[in-house]
Every structure is written in C-alpha cells, then in structure tokens.
Amino acid sequence: MAAHVLAHADRLADKTALRIVGAQAESFQYAQIKSAVLGTATGLREYGLRPGDRALMQLGNTPEFPITYLGAIAAGIIPVPISAQLTAPEVSKISNAINPAMTIQASGMADAPGAIFDAAGLRDFWTLPPADYAMGDPDRPAYIVFTSGTSGQPRAVVHAHRAIWARQMMWDGWYGLTDADRLMHAGAFNWTYTLGTGLMDPWSVGATALIPSEGTAIEDLGGLLALERATLFAAAPGFYRRLLRTSLPALPALRHGLSAGEKLSTTLRAQWQDMTGTTIHEAFGMSECSTFISGAPTNPAPDGSSGFAQPGRRVAMMGAKGPVPRGTPGTIAIHRSDPGLMLGYLDAADETARRFQDDWFLTGDVGIMHDDGAITYVGRTDDMMNAGGYRVSPVEVEDALTTHPMITEAAACAVQIRADTSLIAAFYVTSDVIDEGELRDFMGARLAAYKCPRIYIAKDALPRGANNKLLRRALRQEWETAHGQT
C-alpha cells in the first residue's frame, strides 16, 4: 500500500506533496514525504516493532499523523488511528480490543495503557536511513479503523493492502482527480475520509494535498481555499453548511466540491452552487468499504440521488430473498469481490458473517436503484421510521424541512410516546422563531400526510459525532428520557 501511494515520489521529488495551511503553515515536497515515511519505518523497526504488530495512533492534526500512518504500513506494522478527542476510558477500551504492541501518542492526550511512544520523537525518525518496503500478500492486514458507532457499538474494521488499489475507482468515478490538482480537505487526519480522500489519493496520482493546520476555524476555510488556489474541496455537509454562513471570497480556481460522511441535502447543494458557482459531488460509503457510490464531473448524480456505482463496483439493493427490482427500496449491498471491502471485524468472525447475504455485504443502509442505475439513499435501516404502517425515510423529511428559509439544520426520528406507539418528531435549528402552525402547513404542502412530523422541536444545535455526523439516536433518547419513555 505505501509503495503504491508513493509511486510518483521519485519522479515528482521537488513538487509539493503536502501543505499544512493556516496559522501553522508547513510544506513538504514528495522527496521529503518519501524520506520521512521510510525513515519512520526504520525508526519503528528499531524501536522493536515487527511486521504484523499493531500500533495505536492518537496524534493531533499535524504532519506526524499521515507520515507515521504510512511509515507503519511501509514497515508491515498495522496502524490503528483514533481520534485525539477520545477520553481515557475510551482509549483503554480500544487498546484492550486491539492489544497494540505500542501506542504512539501526542502529549496532552488521554492516558493509554501499555507501552507508550511520545510523539515528540517522531520527527527524529524522518532523517533515519530509509527502510525497504515490506512487500507481501495484498490480502494481508494493512490498517485498522473504527466505525463511527452511529448505528451501534463501534467496531474495529480490518483492511487489506489491496484496499488502496480499489480507491482508483474514485478518481474518475467521484473526484475527477488529476496530478495537477490541489485538493483541500477540511477534516482531521485521523478521519478515514481525510486519510483517503485528502492524502492517500492525491499522493497516489501526484497531486498536492492541502490540510488546515490544527485549530483552524471552519469559518476561515473559505479564505484558505482562495489563498491556496485549491481546485478541489472535500468536506462533510456540516462544513459546507457553516461555510455558507460566512462571506466566502471568490474561488476562481475551485472546480467543484466533494461531500461524504452523511447525506447532503438538496438545499445545501443548491446554496453552495448559488454562492460559489461550483457543484458538489456526493459519495456514499462506510468504514467497511470507503465510498463506492457517487456522482462525478463526467457523470453527475440526478437530482435527489447519491449517484451511481463507481466504475468497477458491483452494487445491488437487497431484500430478504436477494436483489430487489429497480425502483424498490432495499438494503444497499456491495459484492464480496470488491478489493476495497474489509477483511472483516477484528476477532468477530460471527459478526462479520452476519453482514453477508450470500456473496453480498449488507451495509445497513436503505436505497433505491432507479432504471438509469442512479441510487437514491433513503436512510439507515435502524433510522427508518414507521408511520401508520408506512416506512418513512428521515432524509426525505429532513430535506423538506431544510427548504424552509429560516431552518438551517434539521433531523427527523421516530420517538416512542407509549409502549406501542411512535410518532415522527422533527428537530430543527432556526434563524428566528417559527410559528408551529405555519411550519405544519409548510410541511403539509411538501410531504404526504403520513410523512409529516407530529412533533416539532426547535434546538440551539443538533448533536453530531466527532466527524460531524448527525446523531439521530441521541435526539430520540433525549426526547424519550425527558418524557418518561426510558
């Protein structure tokens, strides 16, 4: 995997591979990145780690993160990146689950058990003699990531070296990525979306990766996009939402935006295009397989859909007895043969097997494949709402809510009002007070009666996870606790 990512490093030795932008600006040429990665591989080996060992990584949003991550992989060591925001109990739980040979940790992080390597010494590795790549079976484990846990308990997902090869399907199937691009990603290094889309993919084609320095405010990203002449911008919908509240400068170099992490609303997409004159291309994916459905500059997603299966992917909508007809909701599934699909959940063979139906991996998300092959995301299986016997997508309700001119964010979920009765509840953030009767009329004009919320609750903010994903479950639990239903 590491050799694939750095295949262009010698040819593009003097080109900027990574630029940390913002207050703590720092630039690295391709030759420097390769030297630092292979020096880190040497340093980790000299410190006693061996191929197959696991290294837990809890680092800040600094260059040490991707260089250590790729250096470990180059040495045959399995990195396990985790969020810098995790608490000591959370870190201990993860450490007990993966049994790392070492934890590489920045100062100020939560206490971790076992052998600790202070991240302050990582830069000393960068000047060590370069290690040879630990080449081997592409199906052997390369890295481990944790699911976000938005649909349950976070799980350790084991990926093979071959996963990097599968990412080539995104270059044309989502990004429109070339070696001339300057791609800025808004997320933190530990997020798989950032590591993949923001770093590994640009380096794999010889492009320049731009990452905001630690502590950069979301509101400052617009100025950085203009200053750094970014041609592509990748972020979760929440970042776009907050940027649209600022006075964005002209972005003449920007070709388009990329969105993943949660469903992008049609309202947000339209607002971005009105303000910047550029489109946003959305992708659907997950920790177990990265993204595999998307719109692209050469094949835009039809209105309301998430796009198409990327070239080379086999995707189906599955029912209880196999693939369902086009136009029928089903669980989004990807074929077992996809090289980007995980090896499995760590030490959980039974749980891994339960996620498969014959040769199809079930994502737990519901979608509809239309006659033209476009796929509309409906919602997570466990987020789907039941109203009078009808299954209702929270995404559809949220999209309708956010078309209201005063609603900036919205979430919908089913809340239990009695042991055998649930109603659809709408939670929203607004720029001003909205009369509930007016809001009911507004929704009634846009959705069938059975899809309309019965409960409307204004919030100062909506709960989101570390990667800005909307936490509908938290809203449901909060409401039910407040109303004596738990």
N, C-alpha and C positions, 0 to 999 in steps of 0.2 A: 504493500500500500504506500509506504513512504517513498519508495523508489518511483512509483507511478506519479505521485504528487510533484516530485522534484525533477521529473524527467527533462524539463526545459531549463533547469537552473544553470547548467554549464553554457548553453547557447545564449542565454539572456543574463549573463553574470552581472552586468552593470545596470540592469533595469531594476526599478523599484518594485519589489515584490509585496512589501507590507509597509504601510504608512499609518502610524497612530496619529490621529488628527485631534486638534483641540489644544487645551492648555498644556498638555504634556506631550507635545508633538515629537515624533521619533520616526526615522525611516530606515528600512533595511533593504538592501539590494538582494537579488536572487543568490549571488555568491555568498553573501553573509548569512542568509537563511539556511542554505545547504550546509555551510560550515558549522553553524550553531546547532543545527539538528543532529548532524553526525558527531559533533563534539559532545553533545548531550548524551547520545547513545553510548559513547565511550565512558563518560562520567558515571552513568547509571550502572554500567557493567563493572567499572572499577569499584563502585560502592557496594557491590555484591549481588546485584540483581541479575537474574538469569532468564533466558527465553522461557516464556510461559508464566513467569511471575506476574502478579498483579500489583499495580501501583496506583493507589488512591490519590487523586489530584484535587486539592482545594486551594486554588490560587485566585488572585484578583484579576481584574480586566487589564492585564499587562502582556507584553510580548512573551514573557516567560511561559504563558499558558500554551499557545499553539506550538511553540518550539519544543517544550517538554513533551507535549502530547505526541508530536510527530517523531521526536527523538526516541521516546519509549518504543513506539511502533517499529522504528528502524532497527532497534536492538532486539526485537522479538518479545519485548515486555508488553503487557496488556494494560494500557492506561484506563482509569475509571474516573472521568472528570465529573465533579459535583459542584453545586452552587456554593459560592462564597457566603451566602446568606444562611446556610443551614446552622442549626443550633447543635450544641454538644450531644444531646440525646439522639438527634437525627444522624449526626456523623457516626456515632457509636453503633447505631442500628445498621447503617450501611456497611461499616467496617466489619461488623460481625457476620454480615451476609456474604461478603466477598473475600474475607480473610486475606488482606493485602500483605505482600512482603514488606511494603513501605508505604507511608503516607507522606506525600510531598505537599507541604502546607506553608502558606504565607503567614507572616506574623499578624496577630490580631484575630485569627480565625478561632472557631470553637475548638475546644480540646478534643483530640482524637486519641484512641488507644494505640498501642503498639509502637513500632519503630517510626520515628518522625525525621524527615529531612527538611531542614529550614530552607525555604525557597530563596532566601537571601544569597545562598551559594550557587544558585542555578547558572548565573551568568559566568561563573568561573568555568563551567563546563564548555562554554561556547568556543573557547580557544584551545581545547584539547585536540590531539590528533584525531582525524575522522575515523569512525568505525566503518566496517563494511556493513552493508545492508544484510539483515538476517533473512535471506530469501528462503522460501519454503512453500508448502502446500497452500494454495489460495483459499482453501476451505478451513484453515486453522483459525482460531480466535485472534482478532486484531485489537479490539477495544470493547469496552462495556459501557453502556449508558443506562440511565434510569428513566423509566417512563415518568411522565409528569404527575401521575396519580389522580388526574381529574375524574377518572371513572372508577376509582378504587385504590387499593394499596399500590404504591409504586413498586415496579418490578425491575430487576437487573436484566437487561437485554444484551445478549452476546452477539456481536457482529464479526463476520469473517473479513479477511483481507480483500476478498473479491467484491465486497460492498463498494469499494471505491470505483471499480470498473463500471458498476451499474449507474453511477452518477453521470456518466457521459450522456445518458438518455435525457438528462435535464438541460444540457447545454443548448440544444435546439428546441427540445420539447417544452421548455419553460423560459429560460433566460434570454436566448438569442446571444449567448456569450461568445466573445472573441478575445484574442490576445491583446487587442487594442483597448479593451475596456478598463475602466477604473470603477470598481464595484464597492460601494459603501454599504456596510451592514450595521444596523442600529443596535443589535443585541450584544449581550455579554459573551465572552469567549467560551464559557462553559456550556452554553446552549448548543445543542446539536445543529440547529438551524444556522447559527453563526459559524460553527466549525466547518460545516459542509458548504453551505451557500456562500458564506462570507470569506472563507480562507482556502479550504482544500480545492474547491472548484476553480477559483481564479488562478491559483498556483498551477493547477493541472493543465491549464491552457496557456499559461504565460502572461496572464493579466495582472493588474495591480489591485491588491486588496486594501481598502480603507476602513479602519475601525476607530470609532471615537474613543478617546482616552477615558480612563476611569474618572467618574464624577461628572462627565459631560451631561448637561441637561438636555432633555428631549427638545426643548424649545430652541436650542442652539443648533440643531441638526440642519435646519434649512440654510443657515449661513455657511456651515461647513460644506454642504453639498455644492454650493455655489463657489466657495473659495477653492475647493479641491477639484473642481471640474468633474464631478462624479458623473459617469454615463449611465450607471445603473444604481438603483437604491433598493435595498431589501430590508423589510421590517415586518412586524406583526401589525394587524389592523389597529391596535391601540396606539401605536406610534404615529401612524398616519392621522388618526383621529386628533391627537394632541397637536401635531404639527399644523393641522388645518385651523387651529385656534390662534395661530401666530401670524405675523405678517411675513409670509415667505418671500424671499427675493426672487428675481428672475433666475431660471435654471436652464440656460440655453444649451448646456452640454448634456443634460439628462435626456435619455431616450425613452425610458419607462421605468416604472417601479415594479417590485416583486413582493408578493404577500403570501404568508403562510403562518401556521400556528393556530388559527381559528378562522371561521367563516368571515369573509369580507362582505360587508353589506353593500347593496347596490347604491345606496345613498352616499356612502363614504367614497366609493369608486367614482361616482359622478362628481362629487365635490372636489376631489383631487384633480380630476381632469379639467374641471372648470377653472381651478386656481393655477394649475401648472401647465396645462396644455398637453400633458402626457397621460398615458394609460397606466393602469396597474394590472399586471398579470398574476393571477392567483394560482396557488398549488395546494393540493390536498395530500397529506401524508401522515406519517406517525413514526414514533421512535423505532418501531419494529421493521420499518422499510423505507424510511425517509419519504420523499414525495414521489408519487407515481401517476397522479392525475393533475393536469394543469392546462391553462391557456398559454399561448406563446405569441410573439410578434407575428410570426408567419401563419399562425392558426389560432386566432383569438377565440376565447370562450364565448358562446352565445349568451345573451343577456340572461342572468339568473342562474347560470350553470357554473361549475368549477372548471370546466374544460373537458379535455379528452385524455384517454390513457396515453401516456407518453410513448413515442415510437419504441418498439421492442418489448413493451409491457403487455401482459395478459391479465385483463381485469374483467370481473363479472359481478353481477348483482345476484346474491344467493338467497334462496328460500329454504324451507325445511327439507325439500326434496331435490335440491340442486339449483342451477341457474334459473332465474325467473325471466319471463318475456320482457322485451323492451317496453318501456312505459310503465312498468310495475315496480313499486318500491321493493328493495331487497337489501341485504347486508353487503356492503362493499367488500369484495374479496380480491386478492391477488394470487397468482399461481405460484405454487411451491418452487417452480424452476427459476423464479426471478433471482438474479445474483445479488440484488440488494436486500433480499429478505433475511431476517436474522437467522442465526443458527438455532436460537431458542432462548428461553428464560433460564437464567443460571440456576442449576440444581433443581429444576422444576419440570421434569420430563412430562409428567401427567398434565400440568397446566399448559405446557407447550402443545401437547397433542390435542387438548380440548379446543384449541383455537383453529384447528383444521377441520375441514369437511372434505373428505376425500383428498384431492390434491390442491385444495384452495385454502388459503389463510384468511380467516374471517377477522375483519378489522374491528367489528363492534360499532361501526357507523352505518347509517342507512342512506342509500342513494337511489336515484332513478336514472337508468341509461335510456336515452331517447333514440329515435330511429336514426339520427345522424351520428350517433356514437357519443354525443355530449352527455356528461354526467352531472346531475344536479344533486348537491349534498342536501340531505334532509335533516340530519342530526344524529347524535349518538343514540344507540339502541336504548341505553338507560336514561337518556334525556327526553325521549319521546313521551308526549303527553297523551292522555286518553280523555276524550270529551264526549260523553254520551255514546260510547262505543266506537267513536272515530279516533284514529291515531292522528295527532296533530304535531307538526314539526315546530320546535321552539324557534328555529331560524326564520321560518316564514312569518311568525308573529313578530319577532324582533325587527325584521326588515320593514314590516308595515309600521311599527312604532317609530322607527327612526326616520320615516318620511315626514313626520310632524316637524314643523320648522323650529319648535322650541325644545325638542328632545335630542340630546347629544349622544346618549348611550341607552341601551335597553337590554333587558333579559327577561325571558319567559320561562316558567316552570310550573309543573303541577304541584299544588300544595294540598295536603290532606286536612279537611275540615272536620271530618268524623271518621270513624273506623272504616267505613265502607264508601266514603265519598271524597273525591278530589275535584278541585277546580283549577282552571288556568289562572295564574297570577302574573301580572306584568310589573316589573320593577324598572324604574327609569330615572335618568338624570336629566334635569331640565334647566334651561337658562332663566326661566321665570315660572310662576305658579300657573298651572293649567287647570281649568275647571274640569272636574271628573266627568260631568255630563257631556261637555264638549269633546273630551277625549274618547268617550264611549261612542259618540256619533261618528267621530273621525275614523275609529277602527271599524265600526259597523259598515262604513261605506267602502272599506277596502278588503274585508275578510268575511267569509261565511259566518253566520251567527255562532255556529258551534266552535269556531276557531277563536272567537273574540274572548279576551280575558274577562273574567268576572270580578277580579280584584285588581286594583291599580294602586301602586305604592311608589311615591317619589323618594329618591335616595340622594344623598350627597355624592356618593360614589358607589360603584359596583365592585364586588370582591373579585380580585384577579390573582392568579398564581404568579410564581417568580418570573415566568416567561410571558406574562400579560394575558394568559388565557382566562376567559370568563369562567367563573366558578358558580354555575347554576345550583349545584348541590348545596353550597354554603348558604345561598339565599333561601332555598327550600327549608333547610334545617333551622335557620334563624327564625323564619316565619312560624314554623310549626312549634318551635320551642316557646316563642313569645305567646302563642295561642293555645298552649297546653296540649299539643298533639304528640309530644315525645316523652 
